[in-house]
Amino acid sequence: MSLLERLVHKIRSQGPIPFEEFQSIALYDAEGGFFGAGKLRSVKEGDFLTSPEVSPLFGETLAVLVDQVVAGMTAPVLVEAGAGSGSLLRPLLAALGSAVDGWAVEASAAARAALADLLPRDRVLASTEHLPFRFAGVVIANELLDNLPVALAVRVGQKWEERWVGTEDGRLVLVRHDVRPDVAAWADRFGVPCPDGGRVEVQLAASAWMGSVLARLERGAVVIIDYGETAEGLERRRVDGTLRTYRAHHLGPQPLLEPGETDITVDVNFTALVAAAGELGATVEVRRQNDLLESLGLRDRISDLRERELAAARSADSMGQLMARSSRTNAETLLHPRGLGDFKVLIARK
């Protein structure tokens, strides 16, 4: 039975389900979920590429930040949440060496298997809830929170309704549902102004994730890198919302059509994350990815690669020239102001 068929059967038996329940099943179900089952997704042959796959200099540069945060700590821990294939954690650990104790958190079974050559099996966990201790150090989440399940709130006059997932003629459809108090409270705080009929993705799970991680962190920083905006910056997106799917490096069909076959993602509301971190006593800053990476020395690394490229050209080393050029252009992609460079980086320090 396909995941779609199982969802239709579940809803026919139990009634409509909240959108975040549908999204959690579609993405993380162990037998049919987009991340929970099947192949690795964040690779060139997969469905999307993130900054670490574009260039190892992303991880090497972030290692400078980690080193700054853990300076003076005894036995600091480095945790990557949503570690994927290890494309970020690998250069981080190579650059930091024995300065940190590395752990990975990853929901995908295929990705956890891929991480086995990087970390001992007991250091690769399925959830941050499984971290066995409180610790000092750094937690990094790169393009993770955009995939955490969301509720869907629709503005109706001066109030909110939710959209749950029901069935019609064997298909999944959005149906109207009374708003739950916590959904309405989040939407009132972080989703207004919103036009009549406009839609807001209520990101309670992202705020809860932040709270859970900060509760385990005694000293150090949580670093979140993702696409998104402040609540004010998302105002223009509230007519249709930001919910969308990806597959094979392109936008996919609407989320209800092929559950388990597409990534389901939203723009992260950074205002809500700042509030969640601040309420737990963290000091928070939000920067653009290009600004942070340049401050950590990436522009200098790119200049070095350009010099290597020119030197190889002068010595007629065509292979060396090609390799240096490829490394340089990939690193420059991390800084592109209308691409990866426009991603937001939230740093919450305790």
C-alpha positions as CSV (number, residue, x, y, z in Angstrom):
1,M,0.0,0.0,0.0
2,S,1.4,3.4,-1.0
3,L,1.8,6.2,1.5
4,L,-1.0,8.1,-0.2
5,E,-3.3,5.1,0.1
6,R,-2.4,4.7,3.8
7,L,-3.1,8.4,4.4
8,V,-6.5,8.2,2.7
9,H,-7.4,5.1,4.7
10,K,-6.3,6.7,8.0
11,I,-8.3,9.8,7.3
12,R,-11.4,7.9,6.2
13,S,-11.2,5.9,9.4
14,Q,-10.3,8.7,11.9
15,G,-11.4,11.9,10.2
16,P,-9.3,14.9,9.0
17,I,-5.9,15.4,10.5
18,P,-3.9,18.6,11.2
19,F,-1.6,19.6,8.4
20,E,1.5,19.2,10.6
21,E,0.5,15.6,11.1
22,F,0.2,15.0,7.4
23,Q,3.5,16.8,6.7
24,S,5.3,14.7,9.4
25,I,4.1,11.5,7.8
26,A,4.8,12.6,4.3
27,L,8.4,13.6,5.2
28,Y,9.4,11.3,8.0
29,D,7.4,8.1,7.8
30,A,9.8,5.2,8.1
31,E,8.3,3.2,5.3
32,G,7.3,5.9,2.8
33,G,8.4,9.3,4.0
34,F,10.5,11.5,1.7
35,F,13.3,11.7,4.3
36,G,12.3,8.7,6.5
37,A,12.7,6.1,3.7
38,G,14.7,5.6,0.6
39,K,17.7,7.3,-0.8
40,L,19.8,10.3,0.3
41,R,18.2,13.5,-0.8
42,S,20.8,16.3,-0.4
43,V,23.3,15.1,-3.0
44,K,23.9,16.0,-6.6
45,E,22.0,12.9,-7.8
46,G,19.2,13.6,-5.3
47,D,16.6,16.3,-5.0
48,F,18.4,19.4,-3.7
49,L,21.8,20.8,-2.9
50,T,22.6,22.8,0.2
51,S,25.7,25.0,0.9
52,P,27.9,22.1,2.1
53,E,27.4,20.2,-1.1
54,V,28.2,23.2,-3.1
55,S,31.6,23.8,-1.5
56,P,33.5,22.2,1.4
57,L,34.7,25.7,2.2
58,F,31.3,26.3,3.8
59,G,32.2,23.9,6.5
60,E,35.8,24.9,6.8
61,T,34.7,28.5,7.2
62,L,32.0,27.8,9.8
63,A,34.7,25.9,11.7
64,V,36.2,29.3,12.5
65,L,33.0,30.3,14.2
66,V,32.8,27.1,16.1
67,D,36.4,27.5,17.2
68,Q,35.6,31.0,18.5
69,V,32.6,29.8,20.5
70,V,34.3,26.8,22.1
71,A,37.5,28.6,23.0
72,G,38.3,27.9,26.6
73,M,35.7,25.2,27.1
74,T,36.5,21.8,28.5
75,A,35.5,18.9,26.3
76,P,33.1,20.9,24.1
77,V,30.6,19.1,21.9
78,L,29.7,19.8,18.3
79,V,26.3,18.6,17.1
80,E,25.0,18.9,13.6
81,A,21.2,18.5,13.5
82,G,19.9,17.3,10.1
83,A,23.4,16.1,9.2
84,G,22.4,14.4,5.9
85,S,25.4,12.7,4.2
86,G,27.9,14.5,6.4
87,S,28.9,17.0,3.8
88,L,29.0,19.8,6.5
89,L,30.1,17.8,9.5
90,R,33.1,16.2,7.6
91,P,35.0,19.4,6.9
92,L,34.0,20.9,10.2
93,L,35.5,18.0,12.1
94,A,38.5,17.9,9.8
95,A,39.2,21.5,10.5
96,L,38.5,21.4,14.3
97,G,40.2,18.0,15.0
98,S,40.2,17.0,18.6
99,A,39.0,20.4,19.7
100,V,35.4,19.1,19.7
101,D,33.5,15.9,20.3
102,G,31.3,15.3,17.2
103,W,27.7,14.1,17.2
104,A,25.1,14.0,14.4
105,V,21.3,14.0,14.5
106,E,19.5,12.8,11.4
107,A,15.9,11.5,10.8
108,S,16.8,9.7,7.5
109,A,17.9,6.1,7.9
110,A,19.8,6.3,4.6
111,A,21.6,9.4,5.8
112,R,22.4,7.8,9.2
113,A,24.0,4.9,7.3
114,A,26.1,7.3,5.3
115,L,27.3,8.9,8.5
116,A,28.7,5.6,9.8
117,D,32.1,6.2,8.2
118,L,32.4,9.6,9.9
119,L,31.2,8.9,13.5
120,P,30.8,5.9,15.8
121,R,27.2,4.5,15.5
122,D,26.3,5.7,19.0
123,R,27.1,9.2,18.0
124,V,24.5,9.3,15.2
125,L,21.0,9.8,16.6
126,A,17.6,10.0,15.1
127,S,16.4,13.0,17.2
128,T,17.9,15.8,19.4
129,E,15.6,14.3,22.1
130,H,18.0,11.4,22.1
131,L,21.0,13.4,23.1
132,P,21.9,11.8,26.4
133,F,23.3,14.8,28.3
134,R,23.5,18.5,28.8
135,F,26.6,19.9,27.2
136,A,28.7,22.9,26.3
137,G,29.5,23.5,22.7
138,V,27.8,24.3,19.4
139,V,24.7,22.9,17.7
140,I,24.4,23.6,13.9
141,A,21.3,23.2,11.9
142,N,21.7,24.0,8.2
143,E,18.4,23.9,6.1
144,L,16.6,21.8,8.8
145,L,13.9,24.0,10.3
146,D,12.3,24.8,6.9
147,N,11.2,21.1,6.9
148,L,9.8,20.9,10.4
149,P,6.0,20.4,10.2
150,V,3.7,23.4,10.2
151,A,0.1,24.1,10.9
152,L,-1.8,26.1,8.2
153,A,-3.8,29.1,9.4
154,V,-6.1,31.1,7.1
155,R,-7.2,34.7,7.9
156,V,-11.0,35.0,7.9
157,G,-12.0,38.5,8.8
158,Q,-10.3,39.3,12.1
159,K,-10.0,35.7,13.1
160,W,-8.2,32.5,12.0
161,E,-9.3,29.2,10.7
162,E,-7.1,26.2,10.1
163,R,-6.8,24.0,7.1
164,W,-6.6,20.3,7.9
165,V,-6.2,17.4,5.5
166,G,-9.3,15.4,4.5
167,T,-10.3,13.2,1.6
168,E,-12.6,13.6,-1.4
169,D,-13.1,11.0,-4.1
170,G,-9.9,9.2,-3.0
171,R,-7.8,12.3,-3.1
172,L,-6.3,14.3,-0.2
173,V,-7.8,17.8,0.1
174,L,-7.5,20.7,2.5
175,V,-10.7,21.2,4.6
176,R,-11.8,24.0,7.0
177,H,-11.3,23.4,10.7
178,D,-11.7,25.5,13.8
179,V,-8.4,27.0,14.9
180,R,-6.6,25.6,17.9
181,P,-5.7,28.1,20.7
182,D,-1.9,27.7,20.3
183,V,-2.1,28.0,16.5
184,A,-4.1,31.2,16.8
185,A,-1.8,32.6,19.4
186,W,1.3,32.0,17.2
187,A,-0.4,33.4,14.2
188,D,-1.6,36.6,16.1
189,R,2.0,37.1,17.3
190,F,4.0,36.3,14.2
191,G,1.6,36.2,11.3
192,V,0.0,39.6,11.1
193,P,-0.9,41.8,9.3
194,C,-2.5,39.2,7.0
195,P,-5.1,39.9,4.3
196,D,-8.5,38.3,4.4
197,G,-8.1,34.8,2.9
198,G,-4.3,35.0,3.4
199,R,-2.3,32.0,4.7
200,V,0.3,31.7,7.4
201,E,2.5,28.7,8.1
202,V,2.4,28.4,11.9
203,Q,5.9,27.1,12.9
204,L,5.3,25.8,16.4
205,A,7.6,22.9,15.9
206,A,10.5,25.1,14.9
207,S,10.1,27.1,18.1
208,A,9.8,23.9,20.2
209,W,13.0,22.6,18.5
210,M,14.8,25.7,19.5
211,G,13.6,25.4,23.1
212,S,14.6,21.7,23.3
213,V,18.1,22.3,22.1
214,L,18.7,25.4,24.2
215,A,17.5,23.5,27.2
216,R,20.3,21.0,26.7
217,L,23.0,23.6,26.0
218,E,24.7,24.8,29.2
219,R,27.1,27.1,27.4
220,G,27.9,27.8,23.8
221,A,25.7,28.6,20.7
222,V,23.0,27.3,18.5
223,V,23.6,28.2,14.8
224,I,20.6,28.0,12.4
225,I,21.1,28.6,8.7
226,D,18.1,28.6,6.5
227,Y,16.0,30.5,3.9
228,G,13.3,32.7,5.4
229,E,12.7,36.2,6.7
230,T,11.6,38.2,9.7
231,A,7.8,38.3,10.4
232,E,7.8,41.7,8.7
233,G,9.7,40.5,5.7
234,L,7.2,37.7,5.2
235,E,4.2,40.0,5.1
236,R,4.2,40.2,1.3
237,R,4.1,36.4,1.1
238,R,0.9,36.0,3.2
239,V,-1.6,36.1,0.3
240,D,-0.6,32.5,-0.8
241,G,1.8,31.5,1.9
242,T,5.3,30.1,1.4
243,L,4.4,26.3,1.5
244,R,5.9,24.5,-1.5
245,T,7.6,21.3,-2.6
246,Y,10.9,20.3,-4.3
247,R,11.9,17.3,-6.2
248,A,14.9,16.6,-8.5
249,H,16.2,20.2,-7.9
250,H,13.0,21.8,-9.1
251,L,9.7,23.0,-7.6
252,G,7.3,20.1,-7.3
253,P,3.5,19.6,-7.3
254,Q,1.3,20.9,-4.6
255,P,2.0,19.0,-1.3
256,L,-1.1,16.8,-1.1
257,L,-0.7,15.2,-4.5
258,E,2.3,12.9,-4.0
259,P,3.1,12.5,-0.3
260,G,6.4,10.9,0.3
261,E,7.7,11.8,-3.2
262,T,8.5,15.4,-2.6
263,D,10.2,17.7,-0.1
264,I,7.7,19.9,1.7
265,T,9.2,23.2,2.9
266,V,8.4,26.8,4.0
267,D,10.2,30.0,4.6
268,V,11.4,30.1,8.2
269,N,10.0,32.9,10.4
270,F,13.1,34.2,12.1
271,T,11.2,36.6,14.3
272,A,9.5,33.6,16.0
273,L,12.9,31.8,16.5
274,V,14.5,34.9,18.0
275,A,11.6,35.2,20.4
276,A,11.8,31.5,21.4
277,A,15.6,31.8,22.0
278,G,15.3,35.0,23.9
279,E,12.6,33.6,26.2
280,L,15.2,31.0,27.3
281,G,17.8,33.5,28.1
282,A,19.9,33.3,24.9
283,T,21.5,36.3,23.3
284,V,20.5,36.3,19.6
285,E,21.9,37.8,16.4
286,V,20.6,37.3,12.8
287,R,22.9,37.9,9.9
288,R,23.0,37.1,6.2
289,Q,25.0,34.1,5.1
290,N,27.3,36.1,2.8
291,D,28.0,38.6,5.6
292,L,28.9,36.0,8.2
293,L,31.1,33.9,5.8
294,E,33.0,37.0,4.7
295,S,33.6,38.0,8.3
296,L,35.0,34.5,8.9
297,G,37.5,34.8,6.1
298,L,35.8,33.2,3.1
299,R,36.6,36.2,0.8
300,D,40.3,35.7,1.6
301,R,40.1,32.0,0.8
302,I,38.5,32.9,-2.6
303,S,41.3,35.4,-3.3
304,D,43.9,32.6,-2.5
305,L,42.1,30.3,-5.0
306,R,42.2,33.0,-7.7
307,E,45.9,33.4,-7.2
308,R,46.3,29.6,-7.5
309,E,44.3,29.6,-10.7
310,L,46.4,32.4,-12.2
311,A,49.7,30.6,-11.1
312,A,48.5,27.4,-12.7
313,A,47.6,29.3,-15.9
314,R,51.1,30.8,-16.0
315,S,52.7,27.4,-15.6
316,A,50.5,25.8,-18.2
317,D,49.0,23.5,-15.5
318,S,45.6,23.2,-17.1
319,M,44.3,20.6,-14.6
320,G,45.4,22.7,-11.6
321,Q,43.9,25.8,-13.2
322,L,40.6,24.0,-13.7
323,M,40.5,22.7,-10.2
324,A,41.2,26.1,-8.7
325,R,38.6,27.8,-10.9
326,S,36.0,25.2,-9.9
327,S,36.7,25.6,-6.2
328,R,36.6,29.4,-6.5
329,T,33.3,29.6,-8.4
330,N,31.7,27.1,-6.0
331,A,32.8,29.2,-3.0
332,E,31.6,32.4,-4.7
333,T,28.1,30.7,-5.0
334,L,28.0,30.6,-1.2
335,L,28.1,34.4,-1.2
336,H,25.7,35.2,-4.1
337,P,23.4,38.0,-2.8
338,R,20.3,36.6,-4.6
339,G,21.0,33.0,-3.8
340,L,22.7,31.2,-0.9
341,G,24.3,34.4,0.3
342,D,20.8,35.7,1.1
343,F,20.1,32.9,3.6
344,K,19.7,33.9,7.2
345,V,22.0,32.8,10.0
346,L,20.7,32.9,13.5
347,I,23.2,32.6,16.3
348,A,21.8,32.1,19.8
349,R,24.4,32.2,22.5
350,K,24.3,31.0,26.2
